[in-house]
Amino acid sequence: MQPYFLPYVGYFHLLDAVDEFVFFDDVNFIKRGWVNRNNFLVQGRAHLFSVSLIGASQNDLIKDVRINYTEKWKDNFIKILQFNYSKAKNYEAIFSFMNKYLSQDYEYISDLNIAIIEGICAYLEMEKTFKKSSSIAYDRAASAEGKILSICSVQKATQYINPIGGLELYDKAQFTEKNIVLNFVQSEALSYEQHKGKEFVPHLSFLDMLMFCDVSQVKEHLKKYSLK
């Protein structure tokens, strides 16, 4: 998967399901995608927040996209956390967790995202092996499916698990031919109490769940998926 900015819960369902996770960082950056954006709870609604980038183009590889620190995105993001999550039961712990990353000036958006994702997994005691696709000697000239098969081959994978959105993209026969089992993660609908007495707002960054749910509750939610 591409390294997303504080991704949604389905991303972590995928992480829960695998032994080794490859950050697809040497594919093209997609504007208006999730590499530098996500939804957070602001005044009871989903608010789309973006990390500012320097001249990001769809001709750039994700790993080469730089963060723009001349913009005040970092201050604005901290204000979102302070003004909208300060009453969340885990605010102090998660704000402190996030401040470790926000206090550093990562040059590349992929490095910031990967550091946060790996940090969340450590916080939740999810023991995973992480790699960047840019560090793997796979067939970069292959088709989209061919690239995945090549990475699986290099990593000696016997099973490849993808989000459910890829169901129409991959041919199981191609994977079977390479002795690789192909599965897809189907997340269950879930909800949890955000601000007391307020209607649940879905489809937010995983940070929202961390703010409102204890680690044991988060771990329960991370098991709410099936493999197709």
C-alpha positions as CSV (number, residue, x, y, z in Angstrom):
1,M,0.0,0.0,0.0
2,Q,1.1,3.6,-0.6
3,P,2.2,5.3,2.6
4,Y,-0.9,7.3,3.6
5,F,-1.1,10.2,6.1
6,L,-2.7,8.8,9.3
7,P,-4.8,6.4,7.3
8,Y,-8.3,5.0,7.9
9,V,-9.0,1.9,10.0
10,G,-9.2,-0.4,6.9
11,Y,-5.4,0.3,6.4
12,F,-4.8,-1.1,9.9
13,H,-7.1,-4.1,9.3
14,L,-4.7,-4.9,6.4
15,L,-1.7,-4.4,8.7
16,D,-3.3,-6.8,11.2
17,A,-3.7,-9.5,8.6
18,V,-0.2,-9.6,7.3
19,D,3.3,-10.6,8.6
20,E,5.2,-8.3,6.3
21,F,4.0,-4.9,5.0
22,V,5.5,-3.2,1.9
23,F,5.1,0.5,1.6
24,F,4.6,1.2,-2.2
25,D,6.7,4.4,-2.2
26,D,8.1,4.2,-5.7
27,V,4.8,4.7,-7.6
28,N,3.4,7.9,-8.9
29,F,1.9,10.4,-6.4
30,I,-1.8,10.9,-6.9
31,K,-3.2,14.4,-6.4
32,R,-6.3,14.6,-4.2
33,G,-5.4,11.1,-2.9
34,W,-4.5,10.1,0.7
35,V,-0.8,10.4,0.8
36,N,-1.0,13.9,2.3
37,R,-4.7,14.2,3.3
38,N,-7.2,12.7,5.6
39,N,-10.5,13.4,7.5
40,F,-10.6,14.5,11.1
41,L,-13.4,15.3,13.4
42,V,-14.0,19.1,13.5
43,Q,-17.1,20.5,15.2
44,G,-18.9,17.2,14.8
45,R,-18.2,16.7,11.1
46,A,-15.6,15.1,8.9
47,H,-13.0,17.8,7.9
48,L,-10.5,17.1,5.2
49,F,-7.0,18.3,6.2
50,S,-3.9,18.4,3.9
51,V,-0.2,18.5,4.6
52,S,1.3,21.1,2.3
53,L,3.7,19.9,-0.3
54,I,6.3,21.5,-2.6
55,G,5.1,21.4,-6.2
56,A,3.8,17.8,-6.0
57,S,3.0,16.4,-9.4
58,Q,1.6,13.1,-10.6
59,N,4.9,12.7,-12.5
60,D,6.6,12.4,-9.1
61,L,7.2,9.2,-7.3
62,I,5.8,9.3,-3.8
63,K,9.2,8.9,-2.2
64,D,10.4,12.1,-3.9
65,V,7.6,14.4,-2.8
66,R,8.8,17.0,-0.3
67,I,6.9,18.6,2.5
68,N,6.4,22.4,2.4
69,Y,7.3,24.0,5.7
70,T,6.8,27.5,4.6
71,E,3.0,26.9,5.0
72,K,1.6,26.7,8.5
73,W,0.0,23.3,8.0
74,K,1.7,21.9,11.1
75,D,0.3,24.7,13.4
76,N,-3.2,24.3,11.8
77,F,-3.1,20.5,12.4
78,I,-2.1,21.0,16.1
79,K,-5.0,23.4,16.5
80,I,-7.4,20.8,15.1
81,L,-6.2,18.3,17.7
82,Q,-6.3,20.8,20.5
83,F,-9.7,22.3,19.7
84,N,-11.5,19.2,18.6
85,Y,-10.0,16.3,20.6
86,S,-9.0,17.9,23.9
87,K,-12.0,16.2,25.6
88,A,-11.2,12.8,24.2
89,K,-10.2,10.3,26.9
90,N,-6.8,9.5,25.3
91,Y,-6.1,13.1,24.2
92,E,-3.0,13.6,26.4
93,A,-1.3,10.3,25.4
94,I,-2.1,10.6,21.6
95,F,-1.3,14.3,21.4
96,S,2.1,13.5,23.0
97,F,2.5,10.6,20.6
98,M,1.8,12.8,17.6
99,N,4.0,15.6,18.8
100,K,7.0,13.3,18.5
101,Y,6.5,13.4,14.8
102,L,5.2,16.9,14.4
103,S,8.2,18.3,16.3
104,Q,10.5,16.9,13.5
105,D,10.8,18.3,10.0
106,Y,10.8,15.3,7.8
107,E,11.9,16.2,4.3
108,Y,9.6,13.8,2.4
109,I,5.9,13.0,3.1
110,S,6.5,9.3,2.7
111,D,9.1,9.3,5.5
112,L,6.6,11.2,7.8
113,N,3.8,8.9,7.0
114,I,5.9,5.7,7.4
115,A,7.3,6.8,10.7
116,I,3.8,7.5,12.1
117,I,2.3,4.2,10.8
118,E,5.2,2.2,12.3
119,G,4.9,4.2,15.5
120,I,1.2,3.4,15.8
121,C,1.9,-0.3,15.3
122,A,4.5,-0.2,18.0
123,Y,2.1,1.6,20.3
124,L,-0.5,-1.1,19.7
125,E,2.1,-3.9,20.0
126,M,1.6,-5.0,16.4
127,E,4.8,-6.8,15.5
128,K,5.3,-6.5,11.8
129,T,8.1,-6.4,9.3
130,F,8.2,-3.3,7.2
131,K,9.9,-2.6,3.9
132,K,9.7,0.0,1.2
133,S,9.2,-1.1,-2.4
134,S,11.9,1.3,-3.4
135,S,14.4,-0.9,-1.5
136,I,13.2,-4.1,-3.3
137,A,14.7,-5.3,-6.6
138,Y,11.4,-6.1,-8.4
139,D,10.3,-5.7,-12.0
140,R,9.4,-2.0,-12.2
141,A,8.6,-2.3,-15.9
142,A,5.8,-4.8,-15.3
143,S,2.1,-4.1,-15.3
144,A,0.4,-3.1,-12.0
145,E,-0.4,-6.7,-11.2
146,G,3.0,-7.8,-12.5
147,K,4.7,-5.5,-10.1
148,I,2.8,-7.0,-7.2
149,L,3.6,-10.6,-8.3
150,S,7.3,-9.6,-8.7
151,I,7.5,-8.1,-5.2
152,C,5.8,-11.3,-3.8
153,S,8.3,-13.4,-5.7
154,V,11.3,-11.4,-4.4
155,Q,10.0,-11.5,-0.9
156,K,9.2,-15.2,-1.2
157,A,5.6,-14.6,-0.2
158,T,3.1,-17.5,-0.2
159,Q,0.1,-15.2,0.3
160,Y,-0.8,-11.7,-0.8
161,I,-3.5,-9.7,0.9
162,N,-4.9,-6.6,-0.6
163,P,-7.8,-4.2,0.5
164,I,-11.2,-5.2,-0.9
165,G,-11.0,-2.3,-3.4
166,G,-8.6,-4.4,-5.4
167,L,-11.0,-7.2,-6.0
168,E,-11.6,-6.2,-9.6
169,L,-7.9,-5.5,-10.3
170,Y,-6.2,-8.8,-9.7
171,D,-6.7,-12.2,-11.3
172,K,-6.5,-15.1,-8.8
173,A,-5.3,-17.4,-11.5
174,Q,-2.2,-15.3,-12.0
175,F,-1.3,-15.6,-8.4
176,T,-2.2,-19.4,-8.2
177,E,0.2,-19.9,-11.1
178,K,2.9,-18.5,-8.9
179,N,1.8,-20.5,-5.9
180,I,0.6,-17.4,-4.1
181,V,-2.8,-17.3,-2.3
182,L,-4.6,-14.1,-3.1
183,N,-7.0,-12.6,-0.5
184,F,-8.8,-9.4,0.2
185,V,-9.6,-7.7,3.5
186,Q,-13.3,-6.9,4.0
187,S,-13.7,-4.5,6.9
188,E,-16.8,-4.7,9.0
189,A,-18.9,-1.6,9.8
190,L,-17.9,-0.3,13.2
191,S,-18.6,2.6,15.5
192,Y,-17.4,3.8,18.9
193,E,-18.3,6.7,21.2
194,Q,-16.7,9.9,20.1
195,H,-18.0,13.0,22.0
196,K,-20.7,11.9,24.4
197,G,-24.2,12.1,23.2
198,K,-23.1,13.0,19.6
199,E,-23.9,11.0,16.5
200,F,-21.0,8.8,15.3
201,V,-19.0,10.3,12.4
202,P,-17.5,7.5,10.2
203,H,-14.7,7.4,7.6
204,L,-12.1,9.3,9.6
205,S,-8.4,8.9,10.2
206,F,-7.3,6.1,12.5
207,L,-6.2,8.9,14.8
208,D,-9.8,9.4,15.7
209,M,-10.2,5.9,17.1
210,L,-6.9,6.2,19.0
211,M,-8.2,9.4,20.7
212,F,-11.5,7.9,21.8
213,C,-10.7,4.2,22.4
214,D,-8.4,2.5,24.8
215,V,-5.7,0.2,23.4
216,S,-7.8,-2.9,24.3
217,Q,-10.8,-1.5,22.5
218,V,-8.7,-0.6,19.4
219,K,-7.3,-4.1,19.3
220,E,-10.9,-5.5,19.3
221,H,-11.8,-3.2,16.4
222,L,-8.7,-4.3,14.5
223,K,-10.1,-7.9,14.5
224,K,-13.4,-6.8,12.8
225,Y,-12.6,-7.9,9.3
226,S,-12.7,-11.0,7.2
227,L,-10.6,-12.3,4.3
228,K,-12.3,-12.9,1.0
